[in-house]
């Protein structure tokens, strides 16, 4: 009986082996196939092969490159890129207003990834340095950015990364008890104050968690808010950074806000804030941070 089964089993393994060889061979060919990808400026950027030397000038793009498995291709990043740990030793090339163009030229990147509004695009292009611009404000923007980076990098990880984000957001929603959903929240991005509006990725996360964002979609992704607006909206929970919380009590009328009078304020440290305000592959982790704090604050007030 074993002698009769063995040939078919062997043939099956040979078939699988041939299929895997053809798959890897096809991927190798595709990796060297010239492609053209349109960035968020509407500019078509051509690549003869996946870039081996990448400069990223935005933390969320740095994180996305790493999430897609290409951290090793990064040769320089902006000063705010600090995750994952493996990039800590890379050259820091400044921030939005003081990008070190000379150092970028010295690094000889195959492409520079940066945001659509970056003022250095024209200058870099003029120096013969290829740029690829992305404008990520919503969750759909991030999904599209991952897909475009997949094409540029010659990877096929965007679906896996995106599905992981969705799974974490679903898990975050399950962390909230039914009694802690549909509560009114205010998310302050910085003490200007700028808030996370309904059309921002943060606002979309709040919606997916069944929390009611007091900052409406009509105001845009990250509007500057009149502090009186928050007083009138009476949020049940306020979410902000630890650097901002000290000034909350001094804002006129804020002591009357339920979130303030009941001390239902989620205060995030620097590392948590990085996760929360970057529209990148850690958005699922951001949802978990938010849901855990809201759950704790609402439970402790009962």
VOBA-1610 file (N, C-alpha, C; in pm, whole numbers, padded with zeros to 5 digits, always signed):
BEGIN
Unk+00083-00120+00000Unk+00000+00000+00000Unk+00087+00126+00000Unk+00196+00129+00083Unk+00284+00245+00089Unk+00350+00270-00045Unk+00386+00163-00116Unk+00453+00180-00245Unk+00361+00241-00349Unk+00231+00216-00334Unk+00134+00272-00429Unk+00109+00420-00402Unk+00114+00460-00275Unk+00086+00598-00238Unk+00207+00688-00264Unk+00327+00635-00243Unk+00448+00718-00248Unk+00466+00795-00378Unk+00449+00734-00496Unk+00471+00811-00620Unk+00380+00931-00633Unk+00252+00917-00595Unk+00161+01030-00609Unk+00197+01142-00512Unk+00243+01102-00392Unk+00285+01202-00294Unk+00408+01277-00344Unk+00502+01198-00401Unk+00624+01259-00453Unk+00590+01356-00567Unk+00498+01314-00652Unk+00459+01400-00765Unk+00395+01529-00716Unk+00316+01516-00609Unk+00250+01633-00554Unk+00353+01732-00501Unk+00455+01683-00430Unk+00560+01770-00379Unk+00639+01835-00492Unk+00664+01755-00598Unk+00735+01810-00713Unk+00655+01922-00778Unk+00523+01901-00788Unk+00435+02003-00847Unk+00437+02131-00764Unk+00429+02116-00631Unk+00432+02232-00542Unk+00566+02303-00554Unk+00675+02223-00561Unk+00808+02282-00574Unk+00823+02361-00702Unk+00774+02306-00810Unk+00781+02377-00939Unk+00700+02506-00933Unk+00580+02498-00870Unk+00494+02616-00860Unk+00562+02726-00779Unk+00626+02687-00668Unk+00695+02786-00586Unk+00813+02847-00661Unk+00885+02762-00737Unk+00998+02814-00815Unk+00950+02917-00916Unk+00840+02883-00987Unk+00787+02975-01088Unk+00739+03106-01024Unk+00680+03093-00901Unk+00633+03213-00832Unk+00750+03304-00797Unk+00854+03247-00737Unk+00970+03328-00699Unk+01042+03384-00821Unk+01046+03303-00929Unk+01109+03349-01052Unk+01032+03467-01110Unk+00898+03458-01104Unk+00813+03567-01156Unk+00832+03693-01073Unk+00838+03676-00940Unk+00858+03792-00853Unk+00994+03857-00878Unk+01094+03774-00906Unk+01227+03828-00934Unk+01226+03910-01062Unk+01153+03861-01162Unk+01142+03935-01288Unk+01068+04067-01267Unk+00955+04059-01191Unk+00876+04179-01166Unk+00955+04283-01088Unk+01045+04234-01000Unk+01123+04327-00918Unk+01214+04415-01002Unk+01252+04365-01121Unk+01340+04443-01208Unk+01264+04505-01326Unk+01131+04501-01318Unk+01051+04558-01425Unk+01027+04707-01400Unk+01061+04793-01495Unk+01037+04937-01476Unk+00889+04964-01452Unk+00861+05053-01357Unk+00722+05091-01329Unk+00712+05242-01318Unk+00590+05291-01328Unk+00563+05434-01311Unk+00445+05447-01215Unk+00465+05523-01108Unk+00362+05539-01006Unk+00331+05688-00990Unk+00203+05721-00985Unk+00161+05860-00972Unk+00152+05898-00825Unk+00222+06004-00787Unk+00218+06047-00647Unk+00099+06139-00624Unk+00086+06192-00503Unk-00032+06271-00467Unk-00028+06414-00520Unk+00077+06450-00590Unk+00078+06576-00666Unk+00019+06555-00805Unk-00002+06427-00840Unk-00046+06395-00975Unk+00071+06378-01071Unk+00192+06368-01016Unk+00313+06353-01098Unk+00348+06206-01111Unk+00371+06161-01232Unk+00409+06023-01257Unk+00560+06008-01237Unk+00598+05920-01144Unk+00739+05900-01110Unk+00781+05761-01157Unk+00886+05755-01239Unk+00931+05629-01297Unk+01044+05567-01216Unk+01040+05435-01205Unk+01144+05360-01135Unk+01187+05243-01223Unk+01317+05235-01251Unk+01369+05122-01329Unk+01369+04994-01247Unk+01386+05011-01118Unk+01386+04899-01025Unk+01355+04954-00886Unk+01320+04869-00790Unk+01292+04917-00654Unk+01411+04993-00598Unk+01388+05110-00538Unk+01498+05190-00482Unk+01570+05117-00369Unk+01702+05126-00373Unk+01785+05063-00271Unk+01830+05162-00165Unk+01818+05291-00196Unk+01859+05397-00103Unk+01744+05497-00093Unk+01679+05500+00024Unk+01558+05581+00043Unk+01579+05682+00155Unk+01539+05805+00130Unk+01531+05907+00235Unk+01383+05934+00262Unk+01344+05933+00388Unk+01207+05964+00426Unk+01206+06090+00512Unk+01123+06186+00472Unk+01118+06314+00545Unk+00986+06333+00620Unk+00923+06224+00657Unk+00799+06230+00734Unk+00789+06103+00818Unk+00766+06116+00950Unk+00763+05998+01037Unk+00666+05889+00992Unk+00546+05927+00950Unk+00448+05827+00910Unk+00494+05749+00787Unk+00566+05815+00696Unk+00618+05747+00578Unk+00735+05655+00617Unk+00818+05701+00709Unk+00926+05617+00760Unk+00869+05488+00818Unk+00765+05502+00900Unk+00703+05387+00965Unk+00638+05295+00861Unk+00580+05353+00758Unk+00515+05272+00655Unk+00617+05191+00576Unk+00730+05253+00543Unk+00837+05180+00473Unk+00882+05061+00557Unk+00900+05083+00685Unk+00945+04976+00774Unk+00838+04867+00789Unk+00712+04908+00798Unk+00603+04811+00811Unk+00595+04721+00687Unk+00636+04773+00573Unk+00635+04696+00449Unk+00762+04612+00433Unk+00849+04616+00533Unk+00966+04531+00534Unk+01090+04587+00468Unk+01095+04721+00446Unk+01208+04781+00376Unk+01285+04883+00461Unk+01287+04863+00591Unk+01362+04952+00680Unk+01509+04958+00637Unk+01561+04847+00591Unk+01703+04840+00556Unk+01739+04929+00438Unk+01639+04972+00360Unk+01666+05058+00244Unk+01676+05206+00284Unk+01635+05239+00405Unk+01641+05378+00450Unk+01786+05420+00479Unk+01826+05535+00425Unk+01961+05585+00449Unk+01960+05719+00522Unk+01840+05778+00543Unk+01827+05904+00614Unk+01681+05935+00639Unk+01654+06005+00751Unk+01516+06036+00787Unk+01509+06177+00846Unk+01388+06230+00861Unk+01370+06359+00927Unk+01396+06345+01077Unk+01410+06456+01144Unk+01448+06452+01286Unk+01340+06394+01377Unk+01215+06391+01330Unk+01106+06343+01414Unk+01081+06193+01399Unk+01138+06130+01297Unk+01123+05986+01280Unk+01201+05915+01391Unk+01129+05837+01472Unk+01193+05772+01587Unk+01146+05629+01609Unk+01074+05576+01510Unk+01024+05438+01521Unk+01030+05373+01385Unk+01071+05245+01379Unk+01110+05157+01489Unk+01252+05186+01539Unk+01295+05111+01638Unk+01423+05134+01702Unk+01539+05124+01603Unk+01524+05042+01502Unk+01634+05016+01408Unk+01676+05139+01328Unk+01594+05244+01325Unk+01630+05362+01246Unk+01701+05469+01330Unk+01717+05444+01458Unk+01770+05547+01548Unk+01907+05598+01505Unk+01987+05513+01444Unk+02121+05553+01407Unk+02134+05619+01271Unk+02024+05637+01200Unk+02029+05697+01066Unk+02053+05848+01075Unk+02113+05906+00971Unk+02131+06052+00969Unk+01998+06125+00980Unk+01991+06227+01065Unk+01871+06309+01081Unk+01887+06432+00992Unk+01787+06456+00910Unk+01798+06555+00803Unk+01714+06680+00823Unk+01674+06707+00947Unk+01597+06827+00975Unk+01448+06804+00974Unk+01375+06917+00988Unk+01229+06911+00989Unk+01172+06986+00871Unk+01044+07016+00877Unk+00974+07079+00765Unk+01041+07207+00719Unk+01086+07291+00813Unk+01140+07420+00775Unk+01290+07428+00759Unk+01361+07319+00791Unk+01507+07327+00783Unk+01570+07197+00731Unk+01513+07144+00624Unk+01566+07022+00564Unk+01709+07045+00514Unk+01797+06953+00546Unk+01938+06964+00508Unk+01956+06908+00366Unk+01939+06994+00267Unk+01947+06953+00127Unk+02086+06899+00093Unk+02189+06966+00140Unk+02326+06925+00110Unk+02353+06782+00158Unk+02305+06751+00278Unk+02326+06616+00332Unk+02248+06513+00252Unk+02129+06548+00207Unk+02051+06456+00125Unk+02127+06424-00004Unk+02181+06526-00067Unk+02259+06505-00190Unk+02375+06410-00164Unk+02442+06426-00050Unk+02556+06341-00016Unk+02514+06195+00003Unk+02392+06173+00048Unk+02343+06037+00071Unk+02307+05963-00058Unk+02296+06036-00169Unk+02267+05979-00301Unk+02146+05886-00300Unk+02031+05936-00256Unk+01912+05849-00251Unk+01857+05821-00390Unk+01796+05704-00405Unk+01723+05671-00528Unk+01589+05744-00531Unk+01536+05774-00413Unk+01411+05849-00403Unk+01400+05911-00264Unk+01337+06026-00259Unk+01306+06092-00131Unk+01155+06091-00114Unk+01108+06035-00005Unk+00966+06032+00028Unk+00933+06150+00118Unk+00830+06224+00084Unk+00797+06342+00162Unk+00650+06379+00143Unk+00602+06471+00225Unk+00462+06508+00214Unk+00439+06603+00097Unk+00315+06604+00052Unk+00278+06681-00066Unk+00311+06828-00052Unk+00296+06883+00068Unk+00316+07026+00089Unk+00461+07064+00114Unk+00552+06970+00110Unk+00691+07001+00141Unk+00750+07105+00047Unk+00816+07207+00101Unk+00870+07314+00018Unk+00999+07276-00055Unk+01054+07158-00028Unk+01184+07122-00087Unk+01173+07037-00213Unk+01050+07003-00254Unk+01032+06916-00370Unk+01099+06974-00494Unk+01067+07099-00525Unk+01119+07162-00646Unk+01272+07168-00643Unk+01327+07202-00529Unk+01472+07214-00518Unk+01541+07078-00536Unk+01485+06975-00474Unk+01543+06842-00488Unk+01536+06794-00632Unk+01420+06815-00695Unk+01405+06776-00835Unk+01505+06850-00924Unk+01528+06978-00891Unk+01622+07059-00967Unk+01766+07008-00956Unk+01793+06936-00847Unk+01926+06878-00825Unk+01936+06736-00880Unk+01828+06695-00949Unk+01828+06562-01009Unk+01792+06450-00914Unk+01734+06486-00799Unk+01695+06385-00700Unk+01546+06354-00715Unk+01516+06229-00730Unk+01378+06185-00750Unk+01300+06196-00619Unk+01179+06250-00626Unk+01094+06261-00508Unk+00960+06193-00534Unk+00898+06151-00425Unk+00763+06093-00433Unk+00683+06150-00318Unk+00578+06226-00350Unk+00499+06298-00249Unk+00371+06224-00215Unk+00339+06222-00086Unk+00215+06161-00039Unk+00145+06257+00057Unk+00013+06258+00053Unk-00068+06346+00136Unk-00165+06259+00216Unk-00129+06229+00340Unk-00207+06133+00419Unk-00275+06204+00536Unk-00406+06214+00527Unk-00485+06276+00634Unk-00594+06182+00686Unk-00639+06090+00600Unk-00747+05999+00637Unk-00699+05855+00632Unk-00782+05764+00679Unk-00746+05624+00675Unk-00739+05574+00530Unk-00826+05622+00445Unk-00822+05583+00304Unk-00692+05631+00239Unk-00645+05748+00283Unk-00518+05801+00233Unk-00404+05706+00270Unk-00405+05657+00392Unk-00299+05566+00436Unk-00305+05434+00360Unk-00424+05383+00339Unk-00436+05258+00263Unk-00379+05276+00122Unk-00411+05390+00060Unk-00360+05420-00074Unk-00208+05438-00071Unk-00157+05505+00032Unk-00013+05528+00044Unk+00062+05395+00057Unk+00009+05304+00135Unk+00071+05173+00151Unk+00075+05099+00018Unk-00033+05108-00058Unk-00039+05041-00188Unk+00064+05100-00285Unk+00076+05232-00286Unk+00173+05297-00375Unk+00316+05265-00334Unk+00341+05264-00204Unk+00475+05229-00156Unk+00508+05084-00188Unk+00409+04997-00181Unk+00427+04858-00221Unk+00480+04849-00365Unk+00420+04926-00453Unk+00461+04926-00594Unk+00604+04977-00609Unk+00634+05086-00540Unk+00767+05147-00551Unk+00875+05054-00493Unk+00846+04995-00378Unk+00946+04916-00306Unk+00960+04774-00360Unk+00867+04734-00448Unk+00871+04597-00499Unk+00828+04495-00396Unk+00745+04539-00300Unk+00696+04450-00196Unk+00550+04413-00222Unk+00497+04326-00140Unk+00355+04287-00152Unk+00297+04272-00012Unk+00320+04373+00071Unk+00283+04366+00212Unk+00170+04461+00252Unk+00125+04546+00161Unk+00029+04649+00200Unk-00102+04591+00251Unk-00150+04484+00188Unk-00277+04424+00232Unk-00262+04366+00372Unk-00150+04299+00397Unk-00127+04243+00530Unk-00122+04353+00635Unk-00051+04462+00607Unk-00040+04573+00702Unk-00176+04636+00726Unk-00251+04658+00617Unk-00382+04721+00630Unk-00478+04633+00709Unk-00476+04503+00683Unk-00564+04411+00756Unk-00530+04409+00904Unk-00402+04420+00936Unk-00360+04423+01076Unk-00414+04547+01146Unk-00410+04661+01076Unk-00467+04784+01131Unk-00615+04765+01163Unk-00688+04708+01068Unk-00831+04687+01087Unk-00861+04592+01203Unk-00781+04487+01215Unk-00802+04390+01324Unk-00780+04457+01460Unk-00680+04542+01468Unk-00651+04610+01595Unk-00760+04710+01630Unk-00815+04777+01530Unk-00925+04870+01556Unk-01048+04794+01605Unk-01075+04678+01545Unk-01188+04595+01589Unk-01166+04549+01734Unk-01042+04511+01764Unk-01010+04468+01902Unk-01026+04583+01999Unk-00988+04703+01954Unk-01003+04822+02038Unk-01150+04849+02068Unk-01234+04830+01967Unk-01378+04850+01987Unk-01435+04754+02089Unk-01382+04632+02092Unk-01430+04532+02186Unk-01385+04560+02328Unk-01278+04642+02342Unk-01232+04681+02476Unk-01331+04772+02546Unk-01411+04844+02468Unk-01509+04936+02526Unk-01637+04862+02558Unk-01682+04874+02681Unk-01809+04813+02716Unk-01921+04888+02646Unk-02035+04823+02632Unk-02147+04884+02560Unk-02189+05017+02621Unk-02170+05031+02754Unk-02209+05155+02820Unk-02113+05269+02794Unk-01994+05236+02739Unk-01894+05339+02713Unk-01883+05374+02565Unk-01984+05340+02490Unk-01988+05379+02349Unk-02088+05493+02333Unk-02075+05565+02226Unk-02160+05682+02197Unk-02143+05793+02299Unk-02029+05794+02368Unk-02001+05906+02458Unk-01930+06016+02378Unk-01940+06137+02425Unk-01888+06253+02352Unk-01742+06278+02391Unk-01654+06287+02288Unk-01513+06305+02315Unk-01456+06423+02237Unk-01352+06481+02294Unk-01280+06590+02228Unk-01133+06550+02224Unk-01076+06544+02102Unk-00935+06509+02086Unk-00859+06633+02044Unk-00768+06679+02133Unk-00689+06798+02103Unk-00551+06757+02052Unk-00520+06797+01930Unk-00393+06760+01867Unk-00278+06841+01925Unk-00300+06972+01944Unk-00201+07056+02011Unk-00272+07174+02077Unk-00205+07244+02168Unk-00272+07345+02251Unk-00303+07477+02183Unk-00300+07487+02052Unk-00330+07614+01984Unk-00469+07671+02017Unk-00582+07596+02029Unk-00585+07450+02013Unk-00632+07406+01873Unk-00567+07301+01822Unk-00614+07234+01702Unk-00675+07101+01744Unk-00787+07067+01682Unk-00858+06945+01718Unk-00855+06845+01604Unk-00882+06720+01637Unk-00897+06617+01535Unk-01041+06619+01486Unk-01060+06661+01363Unk-01195+06668+01307Unk-01245+06533+01258Unk-01371+06530+01222Unk-01434+06405+01181Unk-01376+06343+01056Unk-01316+06424+00968Unk-01261+06369+00845Unk-01114+06329+00857Unk-01053+06353+00972Unk-00913+06311+00993Unk-00910+06162+01026Unk-00792+06102+01015Unk-00780+05960+01049Unk-00812+05937+01196Unk-00780+06035+01282Unk-00813+06022+01425Unk-00965+06024+01443Unk-01031+06117+01374Unk-01177+06123+01380Unk-01240+05996+01330Unk-01183+05937+01226Unk-01237+05811+01172Unk-01219+05697+01271Unk-01106+05697+01342Unk-01085+05595+01445Unk-01190+05609+01555Unk-01214+05733+01599Unk-01316+05757+01702Unk-01452+05705+01657Unk-01485+05730+01532Unk-01614+05683+01477Unk-01621+05531+01478Unk-01511+05467+01437Unk-01511+05320+01435Unk-01521+05260+01575Unk-01480+05339+01675Unk-01493+05295+01814Unk-01629+05330+01873Unk-01716+05386+01788Unk-01851+05429+01830Unk-01847+05537+01937Unk-01743+05621+01929Unk-01734+05738+02014Unk-01780+05859+01932Unk-01842+05956+01996Unk-01895+06072+01925Unk-01794+06187+01933Unk-01737+06221+01821Unk-01640+06331+01815Unk-01716+06464+01812Unk-01687+06552+01908Unk-01761+06679+01912Unk-01718+06774+01799Unk-01603+06746+01736Unk-01555+06831+01626Unk-01611+06777+01495Unk-01706+06847+01434Unk-01775+06793+01318Unk-01690+06787+01192Unk-01733+06704+01097Unk-01662+06687+00970Unk-01655+06817+00892Unk-01757+06900+00909Unk-01766+07024+00832Unk-01649+07118+00857Unk-01579+07101+00970Unk-01467+07190+01003Unk-01335+07144+00942Unk-01335+07028+00877Unk-01213+06979+00814Unk-01136+06884+00904Unk-01020+06834+00856Unk-00945+06731+00930Unk-00889+06778+01065Unk-00821+06893+01066Unk-00757+06940+01189Unk-00780+07090+01207Unk-00902+07128+01242Unk-00935+07271+01253Unk-00884+07334+01382Unk-00858+07465+01376Unk-00829+07540+01497Unk-00962+07570+01564Unk-00971+07540+01692Unk-01098+07546+01764Unk-01101+07664+01861Unk-01215+07731+01868Unk-01238+07829+01972Unk-01264+07752+02102Unk-01186+07776+02207Unk-01205+07702+02332Unk-01349+07706+02384Unk-01422+07814+02352Unk-01561+07825+02395Unk-01647+07717+02329Unk-01608+07678+02207Unk-01681+07572+02136Unk-01680+07443+02218Unk-01566+07412+02281Unk-01555+07291+02360Unk-01641+07301+02485Unk-01645+07420+02545Unk-01729+07442+02664Unk-01875+07415+02630Unk-01919+07467+02515Unk-02059+07449+02473Unk-02089+07304+02437Unk-01990+07232+02382Unk-02013+07095+02337Unk-02019+06995+02451Unk-01961+07030+02567Unk-01967+06947+02688Unk-01922+06800+02665Unk-01799+06779+02623Unk-01753+06640+02604Unk-01745+06564+02736Unk-01770+06433+02728Unk-01760+06347+02846Unk-01615+06309+02875Unk-01533+06302+02769Unk-01392+06267+02783Unk-01309+06360+02694Unk-01197+06406+02745Unk-01104+06487+02667Unk-00975+06407+02650Unk-00920+06407+02529Unk-00796+06337+02501Unk-00691+06437+02455Unk-00575+06441+02525Unk-00469+06535+02489Unk-00334+06488+02543Unk-00229+06565+02515Unk-00095+06526+02558Unk-00065+06578+02699Unk+00034+06517+02763Unk+00071+06556+02898Unk+00127+06698+02905Unk+00179+06746+02792Unk+00233+06882+02790Unk+00122+06988+02789Unk+00001+06946+02757Unk-00112+07039+02746Unk-00200+07040+02870Unk-00206+06931+02940Unk-00306+06913+03046Unk-00296+07018+03156Unk-00176+07067+03184Unk-00159+07163+03294Unk-00235+07292+03270Unk-00254+07330+03145Unk-00321+07455+03115Unk-00471+07446+03101Unk-00524+07325+03111Unk-00668+07305+03092Unk-00750+07382+03196Unk-00710+07377+03321Unk-00786+07439+03428Unk-00792+07592+03414Unk-00695+07650+03341Unk-00689+07795+03327Unk-00776+07848+03213Unk-00828+07759+03130Unk-00910+07804+03020Unk-01049+07846+03071Unk-01095+07964+03034Unk-01224+08014+03085Unk-01339+07918+03059Unk-01411+07885+03165Unk-01530+07802+03152Unk-01504+07653+03145Unk-01379+07610+03134Unk-01353+07468+03114Unk-01380+07383+03238Unk-01379+07445+03355Unk-01411+07368+03476Unk-01555+07316+03476Unk-01639+07376+03392Unk-01779+07332+03385Unk-01799+07215+03289Unk-01697+07184+03211Unk-01707+07072+03116Unk-01707+06941+03194Unk-01802+06850+03167Unk-01809+06724+03242Unk-01676+06649+03247Unk-01603+06645+03135Unk-01476+06573+03132Unk-01376+06632+03231Unk-01378+06765+03248Unk-01284+06831+03338Unk-01330+06819+03483Unk-01458+06846+03508Unk-01509+06843+03646Unk-01504+06702+03705Unk-01514+06599+03619Unk-01509+06460+03666Unk-01371+06397+03647Unk-01274+06478+03601Unk-01138+06430+03576Unk-01135+06312+03480Unk-01217+06322+03376Unk-01219+06219+03272Unk-01136+06270+03153Unk-01007+06282+03179Unk-00915+06335+03079Unk-00807+06230+03052Unk-00796+06189+02927Unk-00692+06095+02887Unk-00568+06176+02852Unk-00461+06152+02927Unk-00337+06226+02907Unk-00231+06131+02851Unk-00183+06162+02732Unk-00091+06072+02664Unk+00053+06123+02672Unk+00146+06032+02699Unk+00286+06071+02703Unk+00341+06086+02560Unk+00468+06124+02551Unk+00526+06152+02420Unk+00522+06036+02324Unk+00557+05916+02374Unk+00557+05798+02287Unk+00416+05765+02240Unk+00319+05773+02330Unk+00180+05747+02291Unk+00131+05850+02191Unk+00169+05975+02213Unk+00125+06081+02124Unk+00180+06061+01983Unk+00304+06014+01972Unk+00360+05984+01840Unk+00273+05883+01766Unk+00229+05781+01837Unk+00143+05679+01776Unk+00009+05739+01733Unk-00046+05825+01819Unk-00180+05878+01797Unk-00189+05978+01682Unk-00087+06059+01663Unk-00100+06169+01566Unk-00033+06140+01432Unk+00018+06019+01414Unk+00081+05984+01286Unk-00010+05892+01205Unk-00049+05935+01086Unk-00137+05853+01001Unk-00056+05745+00930Unk-00013+05645+01006Unk+00070+05540+00949Unk+00024+05403+00992Unk+00114+05306+00985Unk+00077+05167+01012Unk+00044+05136+01157Unk+00066+05234+01248Unk+00033+05211+01390Unk-00104+05268+01429Unk-00188+05294+01330Unk-00322+05347+01360Unk-00405+05249+01443Unk-00384+05121+01422Unk-00455+05022+01504Unk-00411+05029+01648Unk-00282+05050+01670Unk-00229+05067+01805Unk-00286+05194+01868Unk-00304+05298+01786Unk-00364+05423+01836Unk-00506+05398+01886Unk-00581+05319+01813Unk-00718+05287+01854Unk-00719+05214+01988Unk-00623+05124+02007Unk-00615+05049+02132Unk-00581+05142+02249Unk-00492+05238+02227Unk-00455+05334+02331Unk-00578+05418+02370Unk-00653+05465+02272Unk-00770+05547+02298Unk-00877+05468+02373Unk-00909+05349+02324Unk-01018+05272+02386Unk-00984+05231+02529Unk-00858+05197+02553Unk-00819+05159+02689Unk-00836+05274+02786Unk-00794+05393+02745Unk-00804+05508+02836Unk-00949+05549+02858Unk-01027+05554+02752Unk-01169+05592+02764Unk-01241+05493+02857Unk-01213+05364+02839Unk-01274+05262+02923Unk-01238+05283+03070Unk-01110+05310+03096Unk-01065+05330+03234Unk-01127+05455+03296Unk-01132+05564+03221Unk-01184+05690+03274Unk-01334+05680+03304Unk-01406+05620+03212Unk-01552+05611+03231Unk-01586+05513+03342Unk-01510+05406+03354Unk-01536+05308+03458Unk-01506+05362+03596Unk-01398+05441+03606Unk-01359+05496+03737Unk-01454+05604+03785Unk-01533+05663+03695Unk-01623+05770+03735Unk-01756+05718+03788Unk-01777+05590+03775Unk-01905+05533+03821Unk-01901+05501+03969
//
